[in-house]
């Protein structure tokens, strides 16, 4: 498994926006293709060493941008087309 990108604590960009940017790049590059499931909030917490609210903010940001959809009880996915 490839090592995840690391957040930069000295970057003035909030941590949740840095992580959302990583996932946005994965969506735009096709690494996370339509229909692909995003890492869960717990996985985001563990991967990046962030708090639960930070992980939630990452998913919320991508959802607000229309880049992902959350299906209750199933997870968060990259929508088709």
OpenMM code with the backbone's topology and positions (N, CA, C; nanometers):
from openmm import Vec3, app, unit

residues = "UNK UNK UNK UNK UNK UNK UNK UNK UNK UNK UNK UNK UNK UNK UNK UNK UNK UNK UNK UNK UNK UNK UNK UNK UNK UNK UNK UNK UNK UNK UNK UNK UNK UNK UNK UNK UNK UNK UNK UNK UNK UNK UNK UNK UNK UNK UNK UNK UNK UNK UNK UNK UNK UNK UNK UNK UNK UNK UNK UNK UNK UNK UNK UNK UNK UNK UNK UNK UNK UNK UNK UNK UNK UNK UNK UNK UNK UNK UNK UNK UNK".split()
positions = [
    Vec3(0.0847, -0.1183, 0.0000),
    Vec3(0.0000, 0.0000, 0.0000),
    Vec3(0.0889, 0.1243, 0.0000),
    Vec3(0.0522, 0.2198, -0.0832),
    Vec3(0.1311, 0.3428, -0.0928),
    Vec3(0.1132, 0.4261, 0.0335),
    Vec3(0.2188, 0.4936, 0.0682),
    Vec3(0.2142, 0.5809, 0.1857),
    Vec3(0.1235, 0.7005, 0.1558),
    Vec3(0.0326, 0.7329, 0.2474),
    Vec3(-0.0577, 0.8459, 0.2214),
    Vec3(0.0177, 0.9786, 0.2194),
    Vec3(-0.0370, 1.0716, 0.1483),
    Vec3(0.0210, 1.2058, 0.1503),
    Vec3(0.0054, 1.2617, 0.2910),
    Vec3(0.0936, 1.3493, 0.3267),
    Vec3(0.0916, 1.4024, 0.4630),
    Vec3(0.0448, 1.5469, 0.4633),
    Vec3(-0.0318, 1.5793, 0.5658),
    Vec3(-0.0730, 1.7181, 0.5828),
    Vec3(0.0463, 1.7989, 0.6313),
    Vec3(0.0456, 1.9265, 0.5990),
    Vec3(0.1536, 2.0161, 0.6389),
    Vec3(0.1035, 2.1063, 0.7509),
    Vec3(0.1469, 2.0817, 0.8749),
    Vec3(0.0970, 2.1623, 0.9866),
    Vec3(0.1381, 2.3098, 0.9776),
    Vec3(0.2358, 2.3421, 0.8954),
    Vec3(0.2808, 2.4807, 0.8801),
    Vec3(0.2088, 2.5527, 0.7680),
    Vec3(0.1332, 2.4790, 0.6894),
    Vec3(0.0550, 2.5392, 0.5816),
    Vec3(-0.0640, 2.6118, 0.6439),
    Vec3(-0.0905, 2.7364, 0.6041),
    Vec3(-0.2051, 2.8081, 0.6615),
    Vec3(-0.3405, 2.7495, 0.6191),
    Vec3(-0.3409, 2.6616, 0.5185),
    Vec3(-0.4643, 2.5959, 0.4767),
    Vec3(-0.5093, 2.5003, 0.5869),
    Vec3(-0.6350, 2.5093, 0.6300),
    Vec3(-0.6818, 2.4179, 0.7349),
    Vec3(-0.6596, 2.2708, 0.6959),
    Vec3(-0.6328, 2.1899, 0.7962),
    Vec3(-0.6025, 2.0479, 0.7742),
    Vec3(-0.7138, 1.9787, 0.6949),
    Vec3(-0.8396, 2.0072, 0.7295),
    Vec3(-0.9489, 1.9381, 0.6599),
    Vec3(-0.9505, 1.9726, 0.5114),
    Vec3(-0.9113, 2.0949, 0.4769),
    Vec3(-0.9062, 2.1323, 0.3360),
    Vec3(-0.7882, 2.0666, 0.2646),
    Vec3(-0.6780, 2.0465, 0.3366),
    Vec3(-0.5644, 1.9753, 0.2763),
    Vec3(-0.6051, 1.8321, 0.2414),
    Vec3(-0.6710, 1.7642, 0.3366),
    Vec3(-0.7113, 1.6251, 0.3140),
    Vec3(-0.8178, 1.6182, 0.2050),
    Vec3(-0.9138, 1.7100, 0.2081),
    Vec3(-1.0153, 1.7132, 0.1022),
    Vec3(-0.9479, 1.7313, -0.0336),
    Vec3(-0.8423, 1.8118, -0.0374),
    Vec3(-0.7676, 1.8312, -0.1619),
    Vec3(-0.7035, 1.7024, -0.2112),
    Vec3(-0.6494, 1.6230, -0.1191),
    Vec3(-0.5898, 1.4939, -0.1580),
    Vec3(-0.6957, 1.4049, -0.2227),
    Vec3(-0.8125, 1.3964, -0.1571),
    Vec3(-0.9188, 1.3104, -0.2088),
    Vec3(-0.9765, 1.3664, -0.3390),
    Vec3(-0.9867, 1.4985, -0.3487),
    Vec3(-1.0333, 1.5620, -0.4725),
    Vec3(-0.9399, 1.5254, -0.5879),
    Vec3(-0.8089, 1.5305, -0.5635),
    Vec3(-0.7114, 1.4916, -0.6667),
    Vec3(-0.7317, 1.3467, -0.7085),
    Vec3(-0.7598, 1.2597, -0.6109),
    Vec3(-0.7832, 1.1184, -0.6429),
    Vec3(-0.9076, 1.1003, -0.7293),
    Vec3(-1.0103, 1.1811, -0.7031),
    Vec3(-1.1326, 1.1736, -0.7831),
    Vec3(-1.1060, 1.2255, -0.9240),
    Vec3(-1.0406, 1.3404, -0.9334),
    Vec3(-1.0140, 1.4008, -1.0642),
    Vec3(-0.9203, 1.3170, -1.1496),
    Vec3(-0.8266, 1.2469, -1.0862),
    Vec3(-0.7312, 1.1651, -1.1619),
    Vec3(-0.7889, 1.0296, -1.2020),
    Vec3(-0.9026, 0.9940, -1.1415),
    Vec3(-0.9616, 0.8631, -1.1705),
    Vec3(-0.9177, 0.7554, -1.0741),
    Vec3(-0.8284, 0.7887, -0.9837),
    Vec3(-0.7867, 0.6903, -0.8826),
    Vec3(-0.9081, 0.6458, -0.8009),
    Vec3(-0.9975, 0.7405, -0.7731),
    Vec3(-1.1278, 0.7090, -0.7155),
    Vec3(-1.2289, 0.7324, -0.8274),
    Vec3(-1.2633, 0.6255, -0.8981),
    Vec3(-1.3511, 0.6335, -1.0146),
    Vec3(-1.4972, 0.6441, -0.9719),
    Vec3(-1.5844, 0.6827, -1.0649),
    Vec3(-1.7269, 0.6834, -1.0329),
    Vec3(-1.7702, 0.5484, -0.9756),
    Vec3(-1.8435, 0.5552, -0.8659),
    Vec3(-1.8881, 0.4343, -0.7973),
    Vec3(-1.7951, 0.3895, -0.6861),
    Vec3(-1.6728, 0.4452, -0.6826),
    Vec3(-1.5759, 0.4070, -0.5791),
    Vec3(-1.6189, 0.4637, -0.4440),
    Vec3(-1.5915, 0.3858, -0.3406),
    Vec3(-1.6230, 0.4299, -0.2053),
    Vec3(-1.5051, 0.5063, -0.1473),
    Vec3(-1.5350, 0.6193, -0.0858),
    Vec3(-1.4324, 0.6975, -0.0160),
    Vec3(-1.3929, 0.6253, 0.1119),
    Vec3(-1.2739, 0.6534, 0.1651),
    Vec3(-1.2406, 0.5994, 0.2968),
    Vec3(-1.3447, 0.6492, 0.3974),
    Vec3(-1.3732, 0.5665, 0.4958),
    Vec3(-1.4689, 0.6061, 0.5992),
    Vec3(-1.4075, 0.7171, 0.6845),
    Vec3(-1.4925, 0.7817, 0.7637),
    Vec3(-1.4416, 0.8860, 0.8536),
    Vec3(-1.3378, 0.8274, 0.9479),
    Vec3(-1.3621, 0.7066, 0.9952),
    Vec3(-1.2666, 0.6418, 1.0856),
    Vec3(-1.1332, 0.6170, 1.0148),
    Vec3(-1.1386, 0.5744, 0.8891),
    Vec3(-1.0153, 0.5521, 0.8126),
    Vec3(-0.9409, 0.6835, 0.7903),
    Vec3(-1.0139, 0.7906, 0.7638),
    Vec3(-0.9500, 0.9217, 0.7467),
    Vec3(-0.8822, 0.9612, 0.8778),
    Vec3(-0.9519, 0.9406, 0.9900),
    Vec3(-0.8935, 0.9714, 1.1211),
    Vec3(-0.7617, 0.8974, 1.1409),
    Vec3(-0.7638, 0.7685, 1.1143),
    Vec3(-0.6457, 0.6847, 1.1385),
    Vec3(-0.5332, 0.7160, 1.0400),
    Vec3(-0.5667, 0.7376, 0.9142),
    Vec3(-0.4654, 0.7622, 0.8121),
    Vec3(-0.3907, 0.8932, 0.8357),
    Vec3(-0.4657, 0.9969, 0.8712),
    Vec3(-0.4056, 1.1291, 0.8826),
    Vec3(-0.3856, 1.1756, 1.0265),
    Vec3(-0.4277, 1.0949, 1.1234),
    Vec3(-0.4089, 1.1303, 1.2638),
    Vec3(-0.4875, 1.2543, 1.3036),
    Vec3(-0.6120, 1.2612, 1.2566),
    Vec3(-0.6955, 1.3772, 1.2850),
    Vec3(-0.8148, 1.3374, 1.3715),
    Vec3(-0.8805, 1.4383, 1.4243),
    Vec3(-0.9973, 1.4171, 1.5092),
    Vec3(-1.1197, 1.3803, 1.4245),
    Vec3(-1.2186, 1.3253, 1.4917),
    Vec3(-1.3423, 1.2837, 1.4261),
    Vec3(-1.4084, 1.4002, 1.3518),
    Vec3(-1.4152, 1.5164, 1.4150),
    Vec3(-1.4781, 1.6325, 1.3509),
    Vec3(-1.4024, 1.6770, 1.2265),
    Vec3(-1.2710, 1.6626, 1.2273),
    Vec3(-1.1913, 1.6973, 1.1092),
    Vec3(-1.2261, 1.6034, 0.9945),
    Vec3(-1.2345, 1.4736, 1.0236),
    Vec3(-1.2702, 1.3754, 0.9208),
    Vec3(-1.4097, 1.4050, 0.8662),
    Vec3(-1.5022, 1.4413, 0.9544),
    Vec3(-1.6375, 1.4753, 0.9099),
    Vec3(-1.6368, 1.5982, 0.8208),
    Vec3(-1.5540, 1.6957, 0.8548),
    Vec3(-1.5446, 1.8176, 0.7749),
    Vec3(-1.4916, 1.7878, 0.6352),
    Vec3(-1.3997, 1.6919, 0.6239),
    Vec3(-1.3458, 1.6515, 0.4930),
    Vec3(-1.4593, 1.5995, 0.4053),
    Vec3(-1.5361, 1.5064, 0.4585),
    Vec3(-1.6451, 1.4459, 0.3820),
    Vec3(-1.7507, 1.5514, 0.3499),
    Vec3(-1.7841, 1.6359, 0.4466),
    Vec3(-1.8840, 1.7414, 0.4257),
    Vec3(-1.8411, 1.8351, 0.3126),
    Vec3(-1.7137, 1.8736, 0.3115),
    Vec3(-1.6619, 1.9638, 0.2078),
    Vec3(-1.6789, 1.9011, 0.0691),
    Vec3(-1.6389, 1.7767, 0.0537),
    Vec3(-1.6497, 1.7094, -0.0756),
    Vec3(-1.7957, 1.6898, -0.1159),
    Vec3(-1.8815, 1.6627, -0.0183),
    Vec3(-2.0242, 1.6473, -0.0462),
    Vec3(-2.0838, 1.7817, -0.0897),
    Vec3(-2.0465, 1.8900, -0.0209),
    Vec3(-2.0961, 2.0231, -0.0559),
    Vec3(-2.0516, 2.0649, -0.1962),
    Vec3(-1.9357, 2.0175, -0.2391),
    Vec3(-1.8854, 2.0463, -0.3739),
    Vec3(-1.9528, 1.9599, -0.4799),
    Vec3(-2.0295, 1.8588, -0.4369),
    Vec3(-2.0946, 1.7680, -0.5308),
    Vec3(-2.0033, 1.6597, -0.5837),
    Vec3(-1.8881, 1.6423, -0.5197),
    Vec3(-1.7919, 1.5418, -0.5673),
    Vec3(-1.8202, 1.4029, -0.5125),
    Vec3(-1.8971, 1.3947, -0.4030),
    Vec3(-1.9323, 1.2660, -0.3437),
    Vec3(-2.0772, 1.2721, -0.2958),
    Vec3(-2.1350, 1.1537, -0.2774),
    Vec3(-2.2673, 1.1410, -0.2178),
    Vec3(-2.2575, 1.0408, -0.1038),
    Vec3(-2.3310, 1.0682, 0.0023),
    Vec3(-2.3334, 0.9777, 0.1163),
    Vec3(-2.4661, 0.9035, 0.1158),
    Vec3(-2.4579, 0.7714, 0.1206),
    Vec3(-2.5760, 0.6868, 0.1267),
    Vec3(-2.5844, 0.6320, 0.2688),
    Vec3(-2.6850, 0.6728, 0.3454),
    Vec3(-2.6950, 0.6312, 0.4856),
    Vec3(-2.6822, 0.4798, 0.5024),
    Vec3(-2.5971, 0.4431, 0.5942),
    Vec3(-2.5762, 0.3013, 0.6242),
    Vec3(-2.4873, 0.2288, 0.5247),
    Vec3(-2.4440, 0.2961, 0.4176),
    Vec3(-2.3620, 0.2300, 0.3153),
    Vec3(-2.2254, 0.2935, 0.2992),
    Vec3(-2.2189, 0.4261, 0.3112),
    Vec3(-2.0907, 0.4942, 0.2965),
    Vec3(-2.1001, 0.6131, 0.2037),
    Vec3(-1.9841, 0.6650, 0.1684),
    Vec3(-1.9738, 0.7828, 0.0817),
    Vec3(-1.9052, 0.7396, -0.0472),
    Vec3(-1.9643, 0.7789, -0.1602),
    Vec3(-1.9198, 0.7310, -0.2897),
    Vec3(-1.9009, 0.8448, -0.3891),
    Vec3(-1.8167, 0.8195, -0.4891),
    Vec3(-1.8025, 0.9106, -0.6029),
    Vec3(-1.9227, 0.8808, -0.6928),
    Vec3(-2.0046, 0.9829, -0.7228),
    Vec3(-2.1231, 0.9561, -0.8030),
    Vec3(-2.0875, 0.9261, -0.9494),
    Vec3(-2.1739, 0.8513, -1.0159),
    Vec3(-2.1497, 0.8242, -1.1581),
    Vec3(-2.1669, 0.9523, -1.2407),
    Vec3(-2.0893, 0.9580, -1.3481),
    Vec3(-2.0979, 1.0664, -1.4451),
    Vec3(-2.0933, 1.1977, -1.3841),
] * unit.nanometer
topology = app.Topology()
chain = topology.addChain("A")
for resn in residues:
    res = topology.addResidue(resn, chain)
    for name in ("N", "CA", "C"):
        topology.addAtom(name, app.Element.getBySymbol(name[0]), res)
